[in-house]
């Protein structure tokens, strides 16, 4: 097999500050791929995300393998850092370990949040970028395509990606459980903070009938309303807006609750029995927890949503074992398939050589027994010799398959050439 190495850092081995300095934007990525290929005569793919920077490099087995010290110098030179600043944080994985690592990364088993969906797309884009720069060769083409197939199988056959794990997406999941349709619903956003804007982006996917936005600052309310296609309303009209709203998203920075129980009771009396879902993600809380009755008023605060998130993550952990088993199966399959590509020419020559010798012997035998054999006899003899050939070849070919992930494969290949007198 080729000399494969993965060298890089991730959220475990390097602090965020260093990862930021080692990150590759599109322009840097193209230059780095070109430089790696030219300088080290290798195939290259670079995966650069907020949580990891990893270089996958494949090189001919006739060339010395690339190592961490050399690539620490490359990264330092490329990003203007001292190699000694980079080297302690780099992780090196070779051959089988590098293959398994890539399959785990693509399947989100190595992610900060297990099962997250973004990484498989990031791995795919890293490979496509390398293809555009002609940096990926036959081995990395096969490897990254298999990594993508492995990730798809893990997501299809396990529950590792089920359930959302951000507070914002958990909030939307909960809303979906309460209401079956949203084209007749009104969403009220109280406050215009970052968390509120993020959650609102998720809620907009529900395509509600109307979005209302209110804030103590009319300018901020107008800006967010314009961004989300909603309508800004005065802070003084908050009670009336709450009456209209079916879903309330509250995210102010108020030091005291803006909605005590008595105020909400007056609002609820005007809602004519309509259900209200309140997502209070403000800290401190905006709504008095006592207003929750689980029927007409369903109130969730940020701690409730985080608890659901943790439950989802715990559920995902149950699927890690089956997902790891799939990764191991796909790793073995890749190694076996790649070895067949490598050993294919030798197996073809071996088969052709045995075919020619078998046919020559059978023809001599048929000529000697000419006139004494029926057609059935001739077919039986030909089949018997063909079966003998297959049984003789089964051992060597199976041994090559078994050596797919073993360093003995190259030695076995050379031994078979010598034993069967095959040309190079």
KOLNUVO-592508 format. One record per residue (C-alpha): residue in three letters; x, y, z. Coordinates in steps of 0.02 Angstrom, whole numbers, plus 50000, padded with zeros to 5 digits. Layout:
<nodes>
AlaXYZ/...
</nodes>
This chain:
<nodes>
Unk500005000050000/Unk500545018149982/Unk501315027550127/Unk499805036450203/Unk499945048950345/Unk498715060450431/Unk499535074650524/Unk498555088550607/Unk497745095150764/Unk495985095950832/Unk494985102650979/Unk495805089651093/Unk497625092751049/Unk497685111551014/Unk496895127051091/Unk495685137350987/Unk496945151450966/Unk498195139950880/Unk496875131550774/Unk496325148650713/Unk498115152850662/Unk498315136150572/Unk496645137250479/Unk496605138050289/Unk495425149550195/Unk495085145450012/Unk496575155149945/Unk497785147650072/Unk497055130450044/Unk497415130849858/Unk499195137049884/Unk499515124050019/Unk498885109649912/Unk499965115149766/Unk501485116949878/Unk501265100049963/Unk501115090749798/Unk502595099649720/Unk503735099149872/Unk503425081349934/Unk502855072249775/Unk501265066349861/Unk499375066249849/Unk498575078549970/Unk496905083150049/Unk496765096550184/Unk495275096650302/Unk495125113550389/Unk493645117150506/Unk493405126850667/Unk493785110950765/Unk495195103150664/Unk496575105850537/Unk497145089350461/Unk498245084950312/Unk498025068050227/Unk499555064050123/Unk499855048350018/Unk501535044249944/Unk502335030249842/Unk503015016149952/Unk504675018549861/Unk504835035749941/Unk505205038650126/Unk503635042250230/Unk503245060150280/Unk503345063950466/Unk502725075950598/Unk504345085950612/Unk504415089350426/Unk502595094550416/Unk502735105250573/Unk504045114950478/Unk502875116150327/Unk501415122550433/Unk502535134650527/Unk503275141450366/Unk501575142750282/Unk500695151750426/Unk502165161750492/Unk502365151750653/Unk503875143850735/Unk503885124850707/Unk504145122350895/Unk502515131550925/Unk501595119650811/Unk502445102750836/Unk501845098551014/Unk500025100050960/Unk500125089250804/Unk499445071550802/Unk500135058750679/Unk499205043350616/Unk499865031550483/Unk499145019050360/Unk497735008750441/Unk497585020950587/Unk497445035750467/Unk496095026850365/Unk495095022650520/Unk495285040450586/Unk494615048050424/Unk493125036250423/Unk492745040950605/Unk492915059450568/Unk491745058550417/Unk490495048550519/Unk490545061950658/Unk491195049550786/Unk492695060650820/Unk491705076950831/Unk491495088250981/Unk489635084450966/Unk489465066150915/Unk488265064150769/Unk488355082150708/Unk487885083750525/Unk489105096950463/Unk490705086750460/Unk490255074850319/Unk489955089750205/Unk491595097650261/Unk492555081550222/Unk491725080650052/Unk492155098750012/Unk493955096150066/Unk494105081549945/Unk493255091149804/Unk494445105749831/Unk495925093849816/Unk495185086849656/Unk495035104349583/Unk496885107149616/Unk497345089849549/Unk498075086049721/Unk497095070049750/Unk497735054849657/Unk497105036949640/Unk497325032249823/Unk496505047649900/Unk495115046949770/Unk494695029449829/Unk494955033450013/Unk493845048950023/Unk492475041249918/Unk492455026550039/Unk492435038750187/Unk490885046950115/Unk490055030050088/Unk490495025050268/Unk489725041050338/Unk488115038150239/Unk488015020250302/Unk488265025650484/Unk486875038650470/Unk485725026450380/Unk485975011250493/Unk486155019450665/Unk485245032950762/Unk486825042950795/Unk486185058350704/Unk484425058250774/Unk483805073450869/Unk484495091050870/Unk485775096450999/Unk485805115450994/Unk484665124951111/Unk483885133750961/Unk483495117950864/Unk482865108951020/Unk481655123451043/Unk480975120950868/Unk480805102250896/Unk479755105651050/Unk478635117850957/Unk478335104650823/Unk477705092850958/Unk476385105451014/Unk475725111650847/Unk475365101550690/Unk475315116550572/Unk476085133850569/Unk475365143150421/Unk474025149950538/Unk475205153950684/Unk475975170150744/Unk477715170850821/Unk478175184950940/Unk480005188850970/Unk480365198751129/Unk482125205951127/Unk483385205850986/Unk484915196951056/Unk486035184850963/Unk485245169251037/Unk483515175750994/Unk484045179350815/Unk484795161950798/Unk483245153450868/Unk482145164050757/Unk483075157750603/Unk482585140150653/Unk480785145350689/Unk480625153850520/Unk480855136850438/Unk479115132650505/Unk478415146150387/Unk477245154650513/Unk475855166450457/Unk476605181550546/Unk478155186350645/Unk478045200850769/Unk479595208750847/Unk479675220150997/Unk481135227651092/Unk481435241951210/Unk482495249151071/Unk481345252550922/Unk482845253050805/Unk483405235350851/Unk481615228950837/Unk481465236450663/Unk483135229250608/Unk482705211550663/Unk480945212850591/Unk481665218250423/Unk482925203950428/Unk481595190650460/Unk480195197850356/Unk479185202050512/Unk478315217050586/Unk479035228150723/Unk477835233550861/Unk478085245851004/Unk478685239351172/Unk477145247151251/Unk476035235351147/Unk476845219551222/Unk475255213251306/Unk474225214751147/Unk475595205851050/Unk475605191651176/Unk473735189751152/Unk473985187850964/Unk475475176250976/Unk475425157250976/Unk477315155450998/Unk478305167751103/Unk480205168451097/Unk480895179251236/Unk482725183951248/Unk482925200751334/Unk484325205851449/Unk483145212251583/Unk483765210051762/Unk481995205951824/Unk480585195751743/Unk479595206051619/Unk478085194651634/Unk477535190951813/Unk476125178651841/Unk474775191851870/Unk475165200551706/Unk475115184151610/Unk473455179151690/Unk472655194651614/Unk473395190451444/Unk472885172251452/Unk471085177251492/Unk471015186551325/Unk471705172051219/Unk470035162551216/Unk470795145951262/Unk472165146051128/Unk473765136951174/Unk475355147151197/Unk477105140151185/Unk478375151451270/Unk480245148851240/Unk481075159051376/Unk482925158051333/Unk483385173951428/Unk484575173351576/Unk483915179351698/Unk482205172651648/Unk480915184251571/Unk479355174351619/Unk478815168751792/Unk478975149551794/Unk477305148651887/Unk476335152851729/Unk476695135651655/Unk475165124251666/Unk475625111551530/Unk473955114451444/Unk473525131951386/Unk475255138751430/Unk476825128451395/Unk478375137251459/Unk480155131251428/Unk481685140451492/Unk483475138251435/Unk483865125151569/Unk482385114651510/Unk483015115451332/Unk484785111151385/Unk484125096051480/Unk483275089851321/Unk484905092851228/Unk485885082351354/Unk484585068551341/Unk484785068651152/Unk486675067551167/Unk486525053051290/Unk485365044151168/Unk486635046451029/Unk487985038251134/Unk487005021951128/Unk487325021350941/Unk489205024250949/Unk489615005650966/Unk488645000250810/Unk489365015150715/Unk491145010350765/Unk490794992650703/Unk490264999550533/Unk491865009950525/Unk492914994450559/Unk491984984550425/Unk492204998250298/Unk494045000150341/Unk494324981550309/Unk493334982750147/Unk494364997450086/Unk496004988750124/Unk495414972850040/Unk494784981949885/Unk496364992449871/Unk497464977149886/Unk496484969149746/Unk496854984049636/Unk498684982549681/Unk498764963649661/Unk497554963149514/Unk498884963249377/Unk499854949149460/Unk498274938749486/Unk497774941649305/Unk499504936049244/Unk499474921149360/Unk497744916049299/Unk498204918349116/Unk499794908149138/Unk498854893949222/Unk497474894849090/Unk498744892948950/Unk499614878249033/Unk497964869649075/Unk497314871448898/Unk498944864748825/Unk498884849248936/Unk497044846148902/Unk497324847648714/Unk498764835048722/Unk497674823048822/Unk496204824748703/Unk497334821748553/Unk498014805848631/Unk496274799348676/Unk495514804748512/Unk494074793448461/Unk493944784948630/Unk492954798648721/Unk491164803748709/Unk490674822248712/Unk490154820148895/Unk491864812648935/Unk492754827248853/Unk491714840048949/Unk492014830649112/Unk493904830649088/Unk493954849149041/Unk492894853449193/Unk494004842849308/Unk495604851549251/Unk494764868649269/Unk494224864249445/Unk495984858549488/Unk496684875149425/Unk495444885049532/Unk495894874849686/Unk497754877749657/Unk497524896549634/Unk496314898549780/Unk497704897649909/Unk498844911149838/Unk497414922949796/Unk496624920849968/Unk498314923850049/Unk498454940349955/Unk496724945450017/Unk497184940950195/Unk498774951350182/Unk497804966950130/Unk498094975750296/Unk499744967250334/Unk501514972850293/Unk501834955050230/Unk500814958750072/Unk502294965549975/Unk503394950650024/Unk502014938549975/Unk501814947149808/Unk503664945149770/Unk503654926949829/Unk502214922549711/Unk503124930649565/Unk504644919749599/Unk503664903649635/Unk502624904649476/Unk504034912349370/Unk502984927649327/Unk503734942949242/Unk503874959449336/
</nodes>
